[in-house]
Amino acid sequence: GDKPVMPPSRAAAGSEGVVVRIDSAEVDGLGIVLAPARAVTTAPMVQLNGVIVPDSARIAFLRAPVSGRLEAAADVQWPELASRVTAGTVIAQVSDARPLAIPRGGVVTQVGARPGEIVQAGQVLLAISDLSQPLARIAWTEGAPATPPARLVVQPLDRSGRSAAATLVGPSFDVDPATQRPAFNYRMTGTWPGLAAGLPITASVPTGPPLSGAVAVPARLAATEYGAFA
């Protein structure tokens, strides 16, 4: 019978290894875009896990000045968890005491009482956290450098491409609960929507000196070992 027609192989072994040859018509048909490689200076990295932790220095509490019934101010909706509030907003009154105002702007991280309830003097009504520069605790697991760097980059785990630089605050008083290893606290210089205490994160930490002459390849164009694009 007729032998099957085999297309010519595009791969050929050369002095520089295996070379795949694609002619200009195939380049256009496959939608391949050619661009010069961009040289960068980079350093070997290790990815470390971490979490956004509560920051006592940036939390303010709204407390009941006296015992009595908590009433919301007129035309004010009582905040829910994760609501954003503005400093100075008159929000409530307990019994016949002076009206209460939000002590600082930020995100509500605790709701200790609701309008209509009887509260005690000193009871926390709301806790408000300033998350404009969150505190990240990074677990210092095996493979991390002996000395934590002064700066690193923090990212969420959702691969959204969002990130924020962070500067070293110092060692954490608590070990990382998941690994039981030491941890370091970093102050982030930025934030992103949905960030809150307890959010898992990852940090890119350099493990060696910068390497010059590297080539930057966009992550969306990185090929896997099977030849498909990741």
Disulfide bonds with the S-S distance in Angstrom:
none
